[in-house]
Amino acid sequence: MDETNYDREKIDRIFKGNYSDDDSSYFSKIFCDQYDEKKLKQILLELWDELFPGNFDDDPDLDHILYKIHYDINSNASEKKRSLRNKIIMGLGISAAIFLPLFFYFMFQIYQTTDDKENLTFIEINSPAWTRTQFKLPDGTTGWLNSNSSLKYNGDFLSERQVFVSGEVFFDVNANDEKPFNVNTGEASITVLGTRFNVAAYENEDFLEVVLEEGKLIFNDDDMKISYNMAPNEKVLYNKSMQVLKLELVNPLKYTSWTEGMLVLRNDPLDVIARKLERWYNVDVVIEDSIKTDIKLRATFFDESLEEVLYLLKRSLNVNYIIVDRDLSSGDSYSRKRVIITLPT
Protein backbone atom coordinates (compact mmCIF):
# COMPACT_ATOMS: atom_id res chain seq x y z
CA MET A 1 0.00 0.00 0.00
CA ASP A 2 1.34 3.41 -0.91
CA GLU A 3 2.01 5.35 2.27
CA THR A 4 0.06 8.36 1.00
CA ASN A 5 -3.00 6.24 0.22
CA TYR A 6 -4.97 5.27 3.28
CA ASP A 7 -8.67 4.96 3.98
CA ARG A 8 -9.48 8.08 5.96
CA GLU A 9 -13.12 7.03 6.45
CA LYS A 10 -12.08 3.88 8.29
CA ILE A 11 -9.63 5.86 10.45
CA ASP A 12 -12.31 8.47 11.19
CA ARG A 13 -14.63 5.72 12.42
CA ILE A 14 -11.85 4.40 14.64
CA PHE A 15 -11.28 7.95 15.85
CA LYS A 16 -14.95 8.34 16.83
CA GLY A 17 -15.29 4.84 18.31
CA ASN A 18 -18.01 3.75 15.84
CA TYR A 19 -16.04 1.13 13.96
CA SER A 20 -16.57 -2.40 12.67
CA ASP A 21 -14.35 -5.46 13.00
CA ASP A 22 -13.19 -4.80 9.43
CA ASP A 23 -12.22 -1.23 10.38
CA SER A 24 -10.36 -2.55 13.39
CA SER A 25 -8.43 -5.07 11.28
CA TYR A 26 -7.53 -2.35 8.79
CA PHE A 27 -6.35 -0.03 11.54
CA SER A 28 -4.23 -2.75 13.14
CA LYS A 29 -2.70 -3.59 9.77
CA ILE A 30 -1.62 -0.07 8.86
CA PHE A 31 -0.31 0.68 12.34
CA CYS A 32 1.60 -2.56 12.74
CA ASP A 33 2.61 -3.69 9.28
CA GLN A 34 2.64 -1.22 6.46
CA TYR A 35 3.22 2.38 7.48
CA ASP A 36 6.50 3.80 8.63
CA GLU A 37 6.68 5.80 11.83
CA LYS A 38 6.78 9.14 10.00
CA LYS A 39 3.45 8.45 8.30
CA LEU A 40 1.84 7.19 11.48
CA LYS A 41 2.77 10.39 13.26
CA GLN A 42 1.33 12.38 10.38
CA ILE A 43 -2.02 10.62 10.82
CA LEU A 44 -1.98 11.39 14.54
CA LEU A 45 -1.09 15.04 13.89
CA GLU A 46 -4.07 15.39 11.55
CA LEU A 47 -6.37 13.97 14.21
CA TRP A 48 -4.70 16.11 16.88
CA ASP A 49 -5.35 19.28 14.85
CA GLU A 50 -9.01 18.34 14.52
CA LEU A 51 -9.32 17.65 18.25
CA PHE A 52 -7.44 20.74 19.50
CA PRO A 53 -7.43 23.36 16.71
CA GLY A 54 -5.02 26.12 17.64
CA ASN A 55 -5.02 25.34 21.37
CA PHE A 56 -1.66 23.63 21.75
CA ASP A 57 1.91 23.53 20.53
CA ASP A 58 2.16 23.43 16.74
CA ASP A 59 4.47 20.44 16.95
CA PRO A 60 3.28 18.27 19.87
CA ASP A 61 5.28 15.20 20.89
CA LEU A 62 2.95 12.28 20.13
CA ASP A 63 5.46 9.43 20.45
CA HIS A 64 3.86 8.22 23.66
CA ILE A 65 0.41 8.04 22.02
CA LEU A 66 1.82 6.08 19.09
CA TYR A 67 3.39 3.67 21.54
CA LYS A 68 0.12 3.32 23.47
CA ILE A 69 -1.76 2.49 20.26
CA HIS A 70 0.80 -0.17 19.34
CA TYR A 71 0.63 -1.56 22.86
CA ASP A 72 -3.16 -1.80 22.83
CA ILE A 73 -3.16 -3.52 19.44
CA ASN A 74 -0.47 -6.03 20.35
CA SER A 75 -1.67 -6.80 23.88
CA ASN A 76 -5.01 -8.21 22.63
CA ALA A 77 -6.59 -6.93 25.82
CA SER A 78 -10.27 -7.83 26.18
CA GLU A 79 -11.74 -4.39 26.75
CA LYS A 80 -14.64 -2.39 25.39
CA LYS A 81 -14.05 -0.42 22.21
CA ARG A 82 -12.30 2.84 22.89
CA SER A 83 -12.08 5.58 20.28
CA LEU A 84 -8.76 6.80 18.97
CA ARG A 85 -9.91 10.22 20.12
CA ASN A 86 -9.93 8.94 23.71
CA LYS A 87 -6.54 7.29 23.22
CA ILE A 88 -5.12 10.66 22.24
CA ILE A 89 -6.83 12.38 25.16
CA MET A 90 -5.63 9.65 27.53
CA GLY A 91 -2.10 10.20 26.21
CA LEU A 92 -1.94 13.91 26.96
CA GLY A 93 1.14 14.85 28.93
CA ILE A 94 2.66 11.36 29.13
CA SER A 95 6.44 11.43 28.91
CA ALA A 96 8.96 8.76 28.01
CA ALA A 97 8.21 6.99 31.30
CA ILE A 98 5.45 5.05 29.54
CA PHE A 99 8.20 2.82 28.18
CA LEU A 100 9.05 1.69 31.70
CA PRO A 101 7.56 -1.51 33.17
CA LEU A 102 4.06 -1.69 34.58
CA PHE A 103 5.33 -0.20 37.81
CA PHE A 104 3.98 3.03 36.38
CA TYR A 105 0.33 3.54 35.57
CA PHE A 106 -0.99 6.58 33.78
CA MET A 107 -4.44 8.10 33.94
CA PHE A 108 -5.13 11.33 32.11
CA GLN A 109 -8.28 13.19 31.33
CA ILE A 110 -9.27 16.44 29.62
CA TYR A 111 -12.43 18.38 30.31
CA GLN A 112 -13.96 21.79 29.66
CA THR A 113 -15.12 24.46 32.03
CA THR A 114 -17.03 27.53 30.95
CA ASP A 115 -16.98 31.04 32.34
CA ASP A 116 -18.98 34.09 31.26
CA LYS A 117 -16.43 35.20 28.70
CA GLU A 118 -14.98 32.14 26.98
CA ASN A 119 -14.60 28.41 26.93
CA LEU A 120 -11.48 27.31 28.77
CA THR A 121 -9.92 23.93 28.16
CA PHE A 122 -8.04 22.37 31.07
CA ILE A 123 -5.77 19.36 31.03
CA GLU A 124 -5.66 17.32 34.22
CA ILE A 125 -3.04 14.67 34.97
CA ASN A 126 -3.95 12.19 37.71
CA SER A 127 -1.74 9.68 39.48
CA PRO A 128 -3.97 6.97 40.99
CA ALA A 129 -3.36 5.29 44.31
CA TRP A 130 -0.10 3.40 44.76
CA THR A 131 1.49 4.86 41.64
CA ARG A 132 3.95 7.51 40.57
CA THR A 133 3.50 9.36 37.29
CA GLN A 134 6.03 11.33 35.27
CA PHE A 135 4.86 14.31 33.21
CA LYS A 136 6.11 16.99 30.85
CA LEU A 137 4.33 20.33 30.45
CA PRO A 138 4.13 22.35 27.20
CA ASP A 139 6.91 24.73 28.30
CA GLY A 140 9.39 21.89 28.87
CA THR A 141 8.89 21.74 32.65
CA THR A 142 9.07 18.15 33.89
CA GLY A 143 8.16 16.41 37.12
CA TRP A 144 6.49 13.60 38.99
CA LEU A 145 3.11 13.07 40.64
CA ASN A 146 2.98 10.89 43.74
CA SER A 147 0.15 8.55 44.71
CA ASN A 148 -3.35 10.08 44.79
CA SER A 149 -2.11 13.35 43.32
CA SER A 150 -3.22 15.54 40.44
CA LEU A 151 -2.05 18.50 38.38
CA LYS A 152 -4.25 20.74 36.23
CA TYR A 153 -3.33 23.49 33.78
CA ASN A 154 -5.03 25.69 31.20
CA GLY A 155 -4.82 24.75 27.52
CA ASP A 156 -3.34 28.22 26.97
CA PHE A 157 -0.52 27.34 29.37
CA LEU A 158 2.28 28.93 27.35
CA SER A 159 0.67 32.36 27.77
CA GLU A 160 0.37 32.04 31.54
CA ARG A 161 2.42 29.33 33.24
CA GLN A 162 0.07 28.37 36.04
CA VAL A 163 -0.77 24.95 37.48
CA PHE A 164 -3.14 23.75 40.20
CA VAL A 165 -1.98 20.81 42.30
CA SER A 166 -3.42 18.44 44.87
CA GLY A 167 -1.27 15.85 46.61
CA GLU A 168 2.49 15.58 46.19
CA VAL A 169 4.35 16.87 43.13
CA PHE A 170 8.02 17.27 42.24
CA PHE A 171 8.82 20.01 39.71
CA ASP A 172 11.89 20.68 37.57
CA VAL A 173 10.81 24.03 36.14
CA ASN A 174 12.08 25.23 32.78
CA ALA A 175 13.55 28.71 33.36
CA ASN A 176 11.85 31.70 31.76
CA ASP A 177 12.71 35.11 33.25
CA GLU A 178 9.79 36.79 31.48
CA LYS A 179 7.12 34.30 32.53
CA PRO A 180 7.24 33.07 36.14
CA PHE A 181 5.90 29.59 36.88
CA ASN A 182 3.06 29.60 39.44
CA VAL A 183 1.84 26.68 41.53
CA ASN A 184 -1.52 26.94 43.33
CA THR A 185 -2.48 24.51 46.10
CA GLY A 186 -5.70 26.03 47.37
CA GLU A 187 -4.06 27.36 50.54
CA ALA A 188 -0.89 28.88 49.09
CA SER A 189 0.84 29.91 45.89
CA ILE A 190 4.45 29.34 44.84
CA THR A 191 6.20 31.53 42.28
CA VAL A 192 9.42 30.40 40.56
CA LEU A 193 11.52 31.28 37.52
CA GLY A 194 13.45 28.04 37.21
CA THR A 195 14.10 25.58 40.01
CA ARG A 196 13.66 22.07 41.42
CA PHE A 197 11.32 21.64 44.37
CA ASN A 198 8.80 19.32 46.00
CA VAL A 199 5.26 20.24 47.10
CA ALA A 200 3.13 18.08 49.40
CA ALA A 201 -0.41 19.52 49.52
CA TYR A 202 -2.84 16.72 50.31
CA GLU A 203 -6.34 18.04 50.97
CA ASN A 204 -6.96 15.78 53.99
CA GLU A 205 -3.75 16.77 55.79
CA ASP A 206 -3.28 19.70 58.19
CA PHE A 207 0.08 20.80 56.81
CA LEU A 208 1.39 21.95 53.45
CA GLU A 209 5.06 21.21 52.83
CA VAL A 210 7.48 22.74 50.30
CA VAL A 211 11.13 21.65 49.98
CA LEU A 212 13.52 23.51 47.68
CA GLU A 213 16.34 21.51 46.10
CA GLU A 214 17.89 24.21 43.92
CA GLY A 215 17.08 27.70 42.63
CA LYS A 216 14.77 30.20 44.29
CA LEU A 217 11.06 30.45 44.90
CA ILE A 218 8.57 32.65 46.73
CA PHE A 219 6.01 31.07 49.05
CA ASN A 220 2.78 33.02 49.70
CA ASP A 221 -0.27 31.96 51.63
CA ASP A 222 -3.57 32.69 49.88
CA ASP A 223 -4.43 35.57 52.23
CA MET A 224 -1.06 37.14 51.40
CA LYS A 225 -0.29 37.46 55.12
CA ILE A 226 2.88 35.39 54.74
CA SER A 227 5.52 35.74 52.04
CA TYR A 228 8.89 34.02 52.19
CA ASN A 229 11.78 33.75 49.71
CA MET A 230 13.08 30.20 50.02
CA ALA A 231 16.71 29.18 49.56
CA PRO A 232 18.03 25.72 48.59
CA ASN A 233 17.82 23.03 51.30
CA GLU A 234 15.01 24.84 53.08
CA LYS A 235 11.67 23.30 54.00
CA VAL A 236 8.53 25.33 54.59
CA LEU A 237 5.87 23.65 56.74
CA TYR A 238 2.63 25.62 56.63
CA ASN A 239 -0.16 24.94 59.12
CA LYS A 240 -3.34 25.44 57.08
CA SER A 241 -5.77 26.08 59.92
CA MET A 242 -3.51 28.23 62.09
CA GLN A 243 -1.81 29.94 59.11
CA VAL A 244 1.59 29.54 60.70
CA LEU A 245 4.84 28.99 58.81
CA LYS A 246 7.74 26.91 60.15
CA LEU A 247 11.18 26.85 58.49
CA GLU A 248 13.80 24.10 58.65
CA LEU A 249 17.09 23.22 56.95
CA VAL A 250 16.84 19.70 55.48
CA ASN A 251 18.44 17.24 53.08
CA PRO A 252 16.15 17.50 50.01
CA LEU A 253 16.92 13.88 49.07
CA LYS A 254 14.70 12.71 51.91
CA TYR A 255 11.74 14.53 50.37
CA THR A 256 12.38 13.86 46.68
CA SER A 257 13.63 10.24 46.73
CA TRP A 258 10.06 8.98 46.18
CA THR A 259 10.52 9.94 42.51
CA GLU A 260 13.21 7.22 42.35
CA GLY A 261 10.97 4.61 43.97
CA MET A 262 12.49 4.95 47.44
CA LEU A 263 10.66 5.45 50.72
CA VAL A 264 13.16 7.29 52.92
CA LEU A 265 12.78 7.74 56.69
CA ARG A 266 15.31 9.99 58.41
CA ASN A 267 14.60 9.89 62.15
CA ASP A 268 10.91 10.35 61.45
CA PRO A 269 8.48 9.99 64.37
CA LEU A 270 5.82 7.32 64.20
CA ASP A 271 2.99 9.67 63.24
CA VAL A 272 5.00 10.96 60.26
CA ILE A 273 5.88 7.37 59.29
CA ALA A 274 2.17 6.50 59.40
CA ARG A 275 1.32 9.36 57.05
CA LYS A 276 4.04 8.29 54.60
CA LEU A 277 2.83 4.69 54.64
CA GLU A 278 -0.71 5.86 53.91
CA ARG A 279 0.46 7.71 50.82
CA TRP A 280 2.90 5.05 49.66
CA TYR A 281 0.72 1.96 50.03
CA ASN A 282 -2.76 3.53 49.78
CA VAL A 283 -3.84 2.31 53.21
CA ASP A 284 -5.29 3.87 56.35
CA VAL A 285 -2.92 3.72 59.33
CA VAL A 286 -4.29 4.00 62.88
CA ILE A 287 -2.00 4.35 65.89
CA GLU A 288 -3.45 3.24 69.21
CA ASP A 289 -3.64 6.03 71.82
CA SER A 290 -1.40 4.12 74.22
CA ILE A 291 1.59 4.32 71.85
CA LYS A 292 4.01 7.23 72.00
CA THR A 293 4.34 8.77 68.55
CA ASP A 294 7.72 10.40 69.24
CA ILE A 295 9.62 7.12 68.71
CA LYS A 296 11.70 7.47 65.55
CA LEU A 297 13.13 5.35 62.76
CA ARG A 298 15.86 5.81 60.16
CA ALA A 299 15.54 3.52 57.12
CA THR A 300 15.38 3.40 53.32
CA PHE A 301 12.99 1.09 51.47
CA PHE A 302 13.02 0.25 47.78
CA ASP A 303 10.15 -1.82 46.39
CA GLU A 304 9.52 -3.53 49.74
CA SER A 305 5.99 -4.69 50.38
CA LEU A 306 3.80 -3.19 53.09
CA GLU A 307 4.23 -6.33 55.20
CA GLU A 308 8.03 -6.11 54.96
CA VAL A 309 8.03 -2.49 56.09
CA LEU A 310 5.65 -3.21 58.96
CA TYR A 311 7.80 -6.12 60.10
CA LEU A 312 10.81 -3.77 60.31
CA LEU A 313 8.75 -1.30 62.33
CA LYS A 314 7.77 -4.10 64.66
CA ARG A 315 11.39 -5.16 65.20
CA SER A 316 12.87 -1.65 65.41
CA LEU A 317 10.25 0.30 67.36
CA ASN A 318 8.90 -2.46 69.62
CA VAL A 319 5.36 -2.19 68.31
CA ASN A 320 2.95 -4.65 66.77
CA TYR A 321 0.47 -4.31 63.93
CA ILE A 322 -2.78 -5.69 62.59
CA ILE A 323 -3.77 -5.57 58.92
CA VAL A 324 -7.51 -5.33 58.27
CA ASP A 325 -8.56 -6.03 54.68
CA ARG A 326 -11.12 -3.90 52.87
CA ASP A 327 -14.71 -4.56 53.85
CA LEU A 328 -16.28 -5.31 50.48
CA SER A 329 -19.47 -6.56 52.12
CA SER A 330 -20.39 -2.96 52.94
CA GLY A 331 -20.64 -2.19 49.25
CA ASP A 332 -18.03 0.55 49.53
CA SER A 333 -15.62 -0.33 46.74
CA TYR A 334 -13.46 2.68 47.65
CA SER A 335 -12.63 1.59 51.19
CA ARG A 336 -8.96 1.02 51.91
CA LYS A 337 -7.02 -1.61 53.77
CA ARG A 338 -6.36 -0.56 57.37
CA VAL A 339 -3.19 -0.96 59.41
CA ILE A 340 -3.54 -0.70 63.18
CA ILE A 341 -0.31 -0.06 65.10
CA THR A 342 -0.58 -1.62 68.56
CA LEU A 343 1.53 -2.34 71.60
CA PRO A 344 3.37 -5.68 71.54
CA THR A 345 1.49 -8.56 73.12
Residue, then its C-alpha position, 0 to 999 in steps of 0.5 A: m500500500d502506498e504510504t500516501n493512500y490510506d482509507r481516511e473514512k475507516i480511520d475516522r470511524i476508529f477515531k470516533g469509536n463507531y467502527s466495525d471489525d473490518d475497520s479494526s483489522y484495517f487499523s491494526k494492519i496499517f499501524c503494525d505492518q505497512y506504514d513507517e513511523k513518520k506516516l503514522k505520526q502524520i495521521l496522529l497530527e491530523l487527528w490532533d489538529e481536529l481535536f485541539p485546533g489552535n489550542f496547543d503547541d504546533d508540533p506536539d510530541l505524540d510518540h507516547i500516544l503512538y506507543k500506546i496504540h501499538y501496545d493496545i493492538n499487540s496486547n489483545a486486551s479484552e476491553k470495550k471499544r475505545s475511540l482513537r480520540n480517547k486514546i489521544i486524550m488519555g495520552l496527553g502529557i505522558s512522557a517517556a516513562i510510559f516505556l518503563p515496566l508496569f510499575f507506572y500507571f498513567m491516567f489522564q483526562i481532559y475536560q472543559t469548564t465555561d466562564d462568562k467570557e470564553n470556553l477554557t480547556f483544562i488538562e488534568i493529569n492524575s496519578p492513581a493510588w499506589t502509583r507515581t507518574q512522570f509528566k512533561l508540560p508544554d513549556g518543557t517543565t518536567g516532574w512527577l506526581n505521587s500517589n493520589s495526586s493531580l495536576k491541572y493546567n489551562g490549555d493556553f498554558l504557554s501564555e500564563r504558566q500556572v498549574f493547580v496541584s493536589g497531593e504531592v508533586f516534584f517540579d523541575v521548572n524550565a527557566n523563563d525570566e519573562k514568565p514566572f511559573n506559578v503553583n496553586t495549592g488552594e491554601a498557598s501559591i508558589t512563584v518560581l523562575g526556574t528551580r527544582f522543588n517538592v510540594a506536598a499539599y494533600e487536601n486531607e492533611d493539616f500541613l502543606e510542605v514545600v522543599l527547595e532543592e535548587g534555585k529560588l522560589i517565593f512562598n505566599d499563603d492565599d491571604m497574602k499574610i505570609s511571604y517568604n523567599m526560600a533558599p536551597n535546602e530549606k523546607v517550609l511547613y505551613n499549618k493550614s488552619m492556624q496559618v503559621l509557617k515553620l522553616e527548617l534546613v533539610n536534606p532534600l533527598k529525603y523529600t524527593s527520593w520517592t521519585e526514584g521509587m524509594l521510601v526514605l525515613r530519616n529519624d521520622p516519628l511514628d505519626v509521620i511514618a504512618r502518614k508516609l505509609e498511607r500515601w505510599y501503600n494507599v492504606d489507612v494507618v491508625i496508631e493506638d492512643s497508648i503508643k508514644t508517637d515520638i519514637k523514631l526510625r531511620a531507614t530506606f525502602f526500595d520496592e519492599s511490600l507493606e508487610e516487609v516495612l511493617y515487620l521492620l517497624k515491629r522489630s525496630l520500634n517495639v510495636n505490633y500491627i494488625i492488617v484489616d482487609r477492605d470490607l467489600s461486604s459494605g458495598d463501599s468499593y473505595s474503602r482502603k485496607r487498614v493498618i492498626i499499630t498496637l503495643p506488643t502482646 
